[in-house]
Amino acid sequence: MNILTIVTIGFLFLEATNVIALYFYPDSKLANSVGVFTAWEKSKQDPEIHSLVKYLVNWVAGTKLIFILLLIVILYTADQRTLVLSSTALVISIASFFWRLFPLIRKMDRDG
């Protein structure tokens, strides 16, 4: 097992905990769940808004699940070249989090 495989398995574990938290424990403040946001609690006051927010949370969890399952297939079937290329694609897709979502989360956190 090479280092790329080990890192990918670690990423799979991290994402799996995120999916479990989002699907089953969205009120949690652990594993990137949404309980850390005051807007999550505020959305509960308006059932229509809360339904939309829950839909979006489950959509994120489903997207993460797609990544997890595709990575498992890649780890199981891919040769070294495909593993390197898929890891590169994964790094690019994760970079979008730090480009768009992370700054937004920091701003929301600063604003309370």
N, C-alpha and C positions, 0 to 999 in steps of 0.2 A: 504494500500500500504506500503510495507516494504522498508527499505533502499536500498536493492539490486535492487529492481524494479526502484526506483527513480534514482539511479546511472546509470542503464542501459538506462533509458529514456534520461538522460542527454548525455550519450555517443551516442545514436541514433541521437539526435539533432546535436551534434558536427559533426558526420560523414555525416549527411544529408547536412550540410553547405559545407563540403568538396566536396561532390559529385556535388552539384550545381556549386560550383566554378570551379571544374575541367572540367565539361561538358560545361558550358556556359560562364565562364569567366577565361579561362586559363591564360590570360595575367595579371590577378589580382595579387596583392601581399598580399592578405588577404586569410584567411581560407585554408591555406596549398595549395594554387594554385602555379603554377610554374613560375609566373612572377618575383619572387624574384631571380631566377637563371639567370645569364648573359648568360649561355649556351642556354637558351630558345630563347633569342633574336638572338644569334649567329646562332642557327639552322635554323632560317628563311632565312638566306643567301643561304642555300643549300636546295632546295625544297625536294629532296629525303631524306635527314637527317631529315628535319622538319616533313615530313610525318611519319617517324618512331617514332620520339619523340611524335607527336600528338597521334599516335596509342598507345604508352606506357602510356601516360597520360590518355587516355580513358580506357585503360585496367585497370589501377589502380582505376579509378572511378567506373567501372563495378564491380570490386572485392569488393569495399566498398559497393556498392549497394546490392550485394549478402549478405554481413554481415548484413546490415540494415534490409532487408526483412526477413532473417532468425531470427533475434532477435525479430522482431515484432511478428512473428508466435510463437516463444518461449514464449514471454511475454503474449500473448493471450491464449495459450493453456497449458502451462507447470505447473506442480505442483511445490512445493517449492524445492524438491530434484533436479528436472531437471533444475530449474532455477539456483541453486547453481552450479551444474556440468557444465552447459553451460557457466556460468560466469567464472568459472575456466578455461575452454577452451579458452574463449575470452581473459582472462588475459595472458595466455601463448602465444596466437597468437600475441597479442599486444607487448609482451616482445621481439618478434623477431625484431620489429621495433627498439627498443633501443639496441639490440645486433648487428644488421648489418647496418640498414639504417641510424640511427641517427649519429653514428660516421662518416659515409661517408659524410653526409650532413655537419657536422661540419668541416670536413677536406676541403670540397669544399668551404665552406664559408670563412675559414681562407685563402685559396689559392686565393680567389677572383673569 
